[in-house]
Amino acid sequence: MTGRAQEIPLHGSVAIVTGASAGIGRATALGLAAQGANVVASARRADRLAALAGEAAQLPGAVIPAASDVAVEADRERLVRETLERFGRIDILINNAGFGYASPIETTPLQQIRANFETNLFGAVDLMQRVIPSMRQQRRGTIVNVSSVAGVIARPLSAIYDSTKHAMEAISTGIRREVSGFGIKVIVIQPGFVETEFKAVSDALSAPYFHDQPEYGALLERRRARESNLRKLAVPPQDIADLIVQAIRSPHPKPTYTAPRMARVSINLKRFLPARLFERLIGV
């Protein structure tokens, strides 16, 4: 029997995808629907979700728009409750929603840092807590937490976002061992540079927190120059979505998937090089 024949079929399965209005989340929702899954697509932008559902209309599965904000507890409760009421189960949770600041810790208000953690970490943890009981009862389920290379490599002017992803890595590692005996799989995805709206949104959110301080301005310019070179290697969201679907369909998925190749190289360099040499090499 070939490896492909052993892949888990997704036809008729039920998935929740957060951050589904754009980028990786949108491509993943379509990828799952193409496999016949019923996808409850969560995001704040209802108009984009409606367009996504329309695009998926000819696919074997369905995309069901669910306008919601993962940073709001009531929205998270409603998202899971209404999915269970409609389908009776949840087979897949993809925690993809997230954003990040690219600003100095000194000048970024603590309230904004907390908000970043609420969306990127606490919202994801709450959703896991809400779906695990039904997954445990049915003795199967898959949770995919979209982290980042930033979950391994912290950078100046990105420490706030990076720390949310470091925390997601630790949570995922711990919970994987807690729920594996119930037939629940926990998979981490570590994307590198991807062609999404993330950077533009991050720059806009972060701009007020530089306060015309020349020291941070110089650091920002160096960061932008470095990222400009790295972004030439960026991949389309579809590449990461394909990886997510592949991981979900695998009967024995790896704990962590990293893409593209440059992201894997960066993580391996951090693992094997002395810290000071690594920081000089990548300019952090």
Rosetta blueprint (number, residue, H / E / L):
1 M L
2 T L
3 G L
4 R L
5 A L
6 Q L
7 E L
8 I L
9 P L
10 L L
11 H L
12 G L
13 S L
14 V E
15 A E
16 I E
17 V E
18 T E
19 G L
20 A L
21 S L
22 A L
23 G H
24 I H
25 G H
26 R H
27 A H
28 T H
29 A H
30 L H
31 G H
32 L H
33 A H
34 A H
35 Q L
36 G L
37 A L
38 N E
39 V E
40 V E
41 A E
42 S E
43 A E
44 R L
45 R L
46 A H
47 D H
48 R H
49 L H
50 A H
51 A H
52 L H
53 A H
54 G H
55 E H
56 A H
57 A H
58 Q H
59 L L
60 P L
61 G L
62 A E
63 V E
64 I E
65 P E
66 A E
67 A E
68 S L
69 D L
70 V L
71 A L
72 V L
73 E H
74 A H
75 D H
76 R H
77 E H
78 R H
79 L H
80 V H
81 R H
82 E H
83 T H
84 L H
85 E H
86 R H
87 F H
88 G L
89 R L
90 I L
91 D L
92 I E
93 L E
94 I E
95 N E
96 N L
97 A L
98 G L
99 F L
100 G L
101 Y L
102 A L
103 S L
104 P L
105 I L
106 E L
107 T L
108 T L
109 P L
110 L H
111 Q H
112 Q H
113 I H
114 R H
115 A H
116 N H
117 F H
118 E H
119 T H
120 N H
121 L H
122 F H
123 G H
124 A H
125 V H
126 D H
127 L H
128 M H
129 Q H
130 R H
131 V H
132 I H
133 P H
134 S H
135 M H
136 R H
137 Q H
138 Q H
139 R L
140 R L
141 G E
142 T E
143 I E
144 V E
145 N E
146 V E
147 S L
148 S L
149 V H
150 A H
151 G H
152 V L
153 I L
154 A L
155 R L
156 P L
157 L L
158 S L
159 A H
160 I H
161 Y H
162 D H
163 S H
164 T H
165 K H
166 H H
167 A H
168 M H
169 E H
170 A H
171 I H
172 S H
173 T H
174 G H
175 I H
176 R H
177 R H
178 E H
179 V H
180 S H
181 G H
182 F H
183 G L
184 I E
185 K E
186 V E
187 I E
188 V E
189 I E
190 Q E
191 P E
192 G L
193 F L
194 V E
195 E L
196 T L
197 E L
198 F H
199 K H
200 A H
201 V H
202 S H
203 D H
204 A H
205 L H
206 S H
207 A H
208 P H
209 Y H
210 F L
211 H L
212 D L
213 Q L
214 P H
215 E H
216 Y H
217 G H
218 A H
219 L H
220 L H
221 E H
222 R H
223 R H
224 R H
225 A H
226 R H
227 E H
228 S H
229 N H
230 L H
231 R H
232 K H
233 L H
234 A L
235 V E
236 P L
237 P H
238 Q H
239 D H
240 I H
241 A H
242 D H
243 L H
244 I H
245 V H
246 Q H
247 A H
248 I H
249 R H
250 S L
251 P L
252 H L
253 P L
254 K L
255 P L
256 T E
257 Y E
258 T E
259 A E
260 P L
261 R H
262 M H
263 A H
264 R H
265 V H
266 S H
267 I H
268 N H
269 L H
270 K H
271 R H
272 F H
273 L L
274 P L
275 A H
276 R H
277 L H
278 F H
279 E H
280 R H
281 L H
282 I H
283 G L
284 V L
